[in-house]
Amino acid sequence: MNKLKSFLVISLLSLISFGQNYPIKHLDISSGLSNNSVATIYQDQNGYMWFGTFDGLNRYDGNDFKIYRHIHTDPNSIQGNAISCIEGDYENNLWIGTTAGPVVFNAERSSFSPLKYYDTNKKIKPLKITAYEIIAVHSLHIILVATKEGIVVYKEGEQIGTAIPFNGKLDYIARSISYNAKKQIFYVFITGTGLCQYDIKSKRITVLNDTITGANCIKLTNEGLWIGSDEGAYLYNHSLNTYSKNYFEEKTVVRDFFQQENRLWIATDGAGLFTLSKNQTTPVLYRASGPVSLLNSKSLYDIFQSKTGEMWFGTLRGGVSMMGKKPLYFNHFKSKNPLTHKEDEDPACKFYAFFLRR
């Protein structure tokens, strides 16, 4: 092997050793995002990524953004600009929570329709309050909206729901909802009360555990139901009706959980991104192994995995971060659209391959 080939082989081995990390992409206002604080992320059936920010709803096609904001003179525009949650129904409409009330977005008409509900007196009222979380359970053909004044249940295809009272009233904060399909249980966390259960047949909410009365999120994973609070992360045992100890040794504000195979991702507000594997008892701070940092902010609001496996992270004042599914080995040095996945091999790889064949 001549000196040139020796140099190329050494350089290539160095590149491979250095490049065994996941591809990372950052999106912020310089990329076209409407605001750098991203509260929620969703992917629709057409593959578009949707980012709900503190100032506008954003649709991303892998290259460009389309931004939706409230327009005073347009009754079909979105109800509010601060987006809190996004969910999709079986007709590929988007259900979008805003601080001015949830709306349904029809992509074909490009219009937003505000949601309504029947109160306890069976009167129809507009739903003009903050929606914290929306979940669609297609097997039951229903959509649940957790709001600042209670839970509202909708039948799929309808935009007038039924408000569910708690202790006979509609003045409770339903902070988060999770559905256990195996047990057919809706878990609801009510601020100031604790973890509750909603029975769809009786339309009643009952208290399960009032040990923890404040939470930012609840999420059902392989290990069970996780509760994220301003203190840390707790795992709920349904059989014993008890919580685990705090998985964080220090006070940590937890905003979201995401189960990815055998790894649990934990989003915190101010402490960064953590992971927890099956045999670990304490979350580990995640750091990208490559030269590019994964996050531009230590405050995370949402974690989402796309249909093709990329991980997306919404942050406070740091925009959106995307981490690819496959590590960057030398044969994966390709430029790729994160939505279309069309790719071209890096010219440098072709250059190395040409000389190594000689």
N, C-alpha and C positions, 0 to 999 in steps of 0.2 A: 504493500500500500504506500503510495507516494505521500509527500508532505501535505499536499493539498487535501487528499482524501482523509489523512489523519486529522488534519485540522477540522474538516467538516464533520467527521464522526464525533470528535470530542465536543464540538459545538452543539451537535444534535443531541448527544447524551445529556449535555448540560441543560439544553432547552427542555428536554423531556422531564428531567429531574425537577426543573424549576416550574414547569407548566402543568404539573399534576394538581390542578385546582379547578374549581367550577367556574364557568363563564359568568360574569356579573355585568348587569346593565343598570344604569341609574336613569331615572326620569324625573325631571323637575320643571320649574317654570321656563328654564332655558331650552328645554326640549319641546315646550308647548303645553305642559300641564298647567291648569288654571290656578292652582294653589299648591304650595309645598307641604301642606298638612293634609294627609290622606287618612280618613277614618275607616273606609271600607273598600273592599275589592271584590269583583265578581266577573265571571266569564259567561257569556250567553251561548245559546245553541249554535250561533253562527261563528263562534270563535273570537268575537270581539271581547277585549278586556274593558271593564268599566271601573273607574276610580271615583269614589265619592269623596270630595274634598271639603274643606271649610268654606270654599267659595266656588261652587259649581260642580256639576256632574260631567265627567269626562269619558268619552268613548275613544279607545285606542285600537288601531288596526295593525299595529306592529311598526308603523312608520309615522303616522299622523294622528292628531287629536281632533275630535269634534266636541265642542264644549256647549253645555246647556245651562242657561241661567234663567232666573225669573225675570220676566218682562212685564212691567205694570200694565201695558196696553194690550197684552196678548193673554187671553183667558186659557189658552191651551199650553202655555209655558209651565215650567216646573214651579211648584208652590213656594219653595224656599231654596236658598243657595247653599246652606250648610247641610251636607248629606251625612246621615248617620248609619244607614244600612241599605243593602240591596239584595233582592231575592228574585228568582224567576218562577213563573207559573208554567203550566203545561202547554200553553199557547205561545210561549216565548215572549210574553209581556214581562216587563221589569216592574217589580214592586219596590219603590224607593222611599225610604224614610228620610224625612227632613225635619228640621226643628220647627217648621211651620205646618207640619202635617205630612202624612204619607200620601203618595200618588202612584198611579199605574201609568207606565209609559208604553204606548203602542208604537212600535217601530215603523209599521207600514204607513200610519198616518202622521208619524212624528209628533204626537201630541200627548200631553199629560192630563190625566183625569184625577181629581181629588177623591179620596175615599170618604164614605159615610158609614154611619152605624145606627142601629136601634139601641136606644138607652133602656133603662129598666122600666120606663113607662111606655115602651114600644113606639117612641117618637124618633123620627129620622133626624140625625144631627150630622153636621160636617165634622170630620176628624181633623182638627187644626192644632194638634199638640205633637210634641216630640215623639217619634217612634224610635225606640232603642234597638229593636231587633225584629226581623220578620223571618219566619220559617214556613216553607211549603212542605206539606206531607202529601205527596201525590197518591199514595196508596189509600189515604182516607179522603182525598179530594177536598182538602181544606188548607187554608193559610191562616196562620196566627200572627197577630201583630202585637208586640209588647210595647206599651206606651206609658207616658207619664201619668196617665189616669186609669190604667188597667189594661186588660187583655181584650182584644177584639178578634172574633173568629169569623172568617169568610169562607163560603163555599167557592171552590174554584169556578171561575166564569162569572162571578158576581162581585159587585163593588160596594154593596151595602152589607155590612157585617152585623154581628150581634155582640154587644159588650157583655163581658162576664163579671158580675159583681163579686166582691170578696167581703164577707161579713155584711152582706146586704148593701154595699156601697161601691161606687166607682171612683174612689179617691185614693187608690193605692198605686205605687210605682212598680210596674212590672219591668224589672231591669233586664232580665234575660230569660230565654226559653230553650229547652232542649228536649228532643223526643227520643225515647227508647223504644224502638220498633219491636224488639223481642218481648219486652214486658208490656208494651202498648201503654206506656206511661209518659205523660208530659210533665217534665220538671219545670217549675217556674220559680225564679228568685224574686221575692218581693222585698224592696228596700224597707228596713225597719222591722220586718217580720222574720224573714229567713227563707229557707228552702221549702217550697210547697209543691203540691201535686194537683194537676188539673185533670179531672175526669170528664172526657168528652160526652159520655152518655148522660150523666147526671148534671153536667155543666156546672160542677161545683169545684171550688178550690179549697183544699185542706192543707194545714201546716204539717210538714214532715219533721223539720228540725229547726229550732230557733237559736241554736248555739252561735251561729254566725249570722248577723243581721244586716251586713253590708257587703255587697259584691259588685264587681264590674262585669263579670261574665260567668256563665256555666257552660261546660262543653263535655259531651259524652264521647269517650275514647275507648280504646281496647281495654284499658285498665279500669274503667268506670267513669263516674261523673266527677269532673274537676270543677272546683270553685276558685275563681281568681278574685282576690280582694285587694284593698289598699295595704294589707299586711303581708300577703304572700299567696301561696298555692296550697290547696287542700284537696284531698281525695275523699269522696263520700262513699261510705259503705251502706248500700241500700238494705242489706239483710240485717245488719246490726243497728242501722239508723245512727251512725256515728261518723265523725270526721277523723282523718289522720292528723298527725301533727303538721305544722307548717313545714313545707319542703324547703323553704328558704331559711337560712340561719339568721338573716337580718331582715328588717322590715323592707318589703319590696312590693311596689304597686304592679299587679298583674292585670293585663288588659285582654289577652287572648291566648288560647291553646290551639294547637293543630297536631293531630296524630298523623305521622308519616311512617308507615311500616312499623318498625320497632323503635322509632325515635319520636319523642314528644317535643314539639317546639313550644316555647313559652315566650310570649311578648310582654315586655315590661315597660313601664312609663318612667324612664330615667336611668335604668340600669342596663339596658341593652337586650340582646336576644340570647336566650338560654335553650339548652337541649337537655333532655332527660331520657336516658336509655333504660332498658328493662332492669338491669342489675345495679343501677345507680340509685342512691338514696338522696343525693343533693344535686340540683340542677347545675350544669356547667355552662359558663359563658362561651358563646360561639364566636369564633374568629375565623375569617376566611384565610386559607393557607397561602393564597397567592399575593401578588403585589398590590391588588386593588381591594380596598375594604368593602365589605358587603353593604354596610349601612352608613348613611350620612347623618344619622341622628340616633341617640340612645333611647329615644322615646318611640315605642311602636304601638300602633293601634290595631292592626289587623294582619293576619297571616292567611295566605290563600295558595292553593296548588292548582295549576291549570290542568286541562284535560290531557296535555302532553307531558306533564310531570315537572314543569318549571315551578319554582317557589317564588311567590311575590310577597313583598313586605311593605305595608303602608306605615309611614312614620309621621311624627309631628315635626314640621319644619324641615324635613329631610327628603321629601318627595317619596317616590316609589323605588324600591330595589327589586331586581329580578335575578335569581340564581338559576342557571341552567341545570338540567338533569344529569348530563354526562360530563365527567372530568375532561379537562383540556389536555389530552395526550397529543403527541405530534400528529397523529392521523386524524385528529378532530379539529385541527386548526382551520376552521372554516367560518366565514361570516354567515350568520343565520338570522333570518327574521323570526322572532320568538312566537309569531302566530302562524305564518305560512310555512315555516321550517324549510324554505328554499335556501340552498347553501352553495357556496363556491369555495373550492379548496384554496388555501392561502398560497400565494405565489412562492413564498419562502420554502414551503414544504415541497413544491414541485422542483425547486432549485436544488434542494438537498437530495431528493430522490434521483434526479438526473445524474448527479455526480457519483452517487453511491452505486448506480448500476454500471458505471464505466469500469 
